[in-house]
Amino acid sequence: MAHDHHHDHEGSELSETALRVRTLESLLVEKGYVDPDALDALIDRYENKVGPRNGAQVVARAWSDPDYLKALREDATAAIAALGFTGRQGEHMVAVENTPQTHNMVVCTLCSCYPWPVLGLPPVWYKSPPYRARAVIDPRGVLADFGVTLPETTEITVWDSTAEIRYLVIPMRPEGSRDLSEEQLAALVTRDSMIGTGLALSPAEARAKGLLQ
Amino acid sequence: MNGVHDLGGMQDFGPVVPEPDEPVFHAEWERRAFALTLAASAPGGWNIDTSRHARESLPPVQYLSSTYYQIWYAGIVNLLRENGLIRDEELQSGEVAGNPKPVARILKAADVDAAMGKGGPADRAADQPAAFAIGDRVRARNIHPKGHTRLPRYARGKTGEIARVHGCHVFPDANAHGLGERPQWLYSVRFSARELWGEEAAGRDSVHIDLWEPYLDRV
């Protein structure tokens, strides 16, 4: 019974929040402060149009085109804009490259800063206290939560996004990917590999997941 | 402000639990709370630093026991209330009371993609040269501002090295409080994990933190 009670309680809290948000929206619309169609457009943009496949295109291009990688190193904002990804929460981009010596991982300990134009909106875990608290003090423990173990000798570099600079991790290109096209390479690039809590998929892993023919 | 939002280095929050195939939103109200927050800054006229400060100023127990978009909702309500755009009685009754305060602009649907695609760059022209260069040793000041700051507690008093010079950027400590943008040089400062966390930390690991010049002293 206690279990049932717990669920009832959660359910009523959730619907209370939903009710409050609905009340706020209707008040702001009635006052003329908010265009309801603009809300729909915002939701559509960030739910359906802007997401981590954008970042995967950036990574795949960087893997396959040395000139693009050079441009990305020199001015990541411009290089990413050249692929059509610009704007809010990506105004000042920096690309950080993983190598056999160095692994990069991105966090925002103070809130939830995240490169929207290339990765979309952040997942819940990225915004939650366990990740924000521990990424800076125990990055190897966090990586273990994601099933990632790196050699002791790998330097882990954590980037705490305290300003308006947004970091995109360029994961290492997996072995066995030499003959893949740019489009196929993009299928190996997971969201987490661009945050630094994961690695790019091997072609075999991508095939097993149905992401690659 | 030494608030509970300043989470870096805290312990005992448990493991990170990724959700497989996580949806962008988990409920319709999250979609609306997200979009309302973005849209309301046009009539409200506030900036991103004001918005962050509104969220981190929630009572600590509320902050830690709320979901992410519950925090956004509570933050936007506080900003709307402080700016005279909504009243408590309206939130309680659901009815508009009196004539709405006029606003300079609102976000129209037709402008959403252009506005989001443009964003709000934070870099500004510098009126003086950067005080530090790559490789300089700096110490983060041991300061405890009562207002908004982006200097995390875990870095204060710690010594690091300038790794990048990002340019001159809007200073959140001023901008969050209506004191103007007061642009300052912004740096990526590299702190070794041992400097931050002691000898038990891995010797090669490091944390890079973006810090403005007023947070730093030359060592």
Interface residues (C-beta under 8 A of the other chain):
Chain A: L14 T17 A18 R20 V21 R22 T23 L24 E25 S26 L27 L28 E30 K31 G32 Y33 V34 D35 D37 A38 L39 D40 A41 L42 I43 R45 Y46 E47 G51 T86 G87 R88 Q89 G90 E91 H92 V94 V107 T109 L110 C111 S112 G120 L121 P123 V124 W125 K127 S128 P129 P130 Y131 R132 A133 R134 A135 V136 I137 P139 R140 V142 D145 F146 E152 T153 T154 E155 I156 T157 V158 W159 D160 S161 T162 A163 E164 I165 D192 T197
Chain B: H5 D6 L7 G8 G9 M10 Q11 F13 G14 P15 V16 V17 P18 E19 E22 V24 F25 H26 A27 E28 W29 R31 R32 A33 F34 A35 L36 L38 A39 A40 P43 I48 R52 R55 E56 L64 Y68 Q70 Y73 I76 V77 L80 L85 I86 E90 L91 G94 V96 P100 V103 I106 L107 K108 A109 D111 V112 D113 A115 M116 G117 K118 G119 G120 P121 A122 D123 R150 L151 P152 Y154 R164 H166 G167 H169 V170 P172 L186 S188 A193 L196 W197 A201 A202 R204 D205 S206 V207 H208 I209 D210 L211 W212
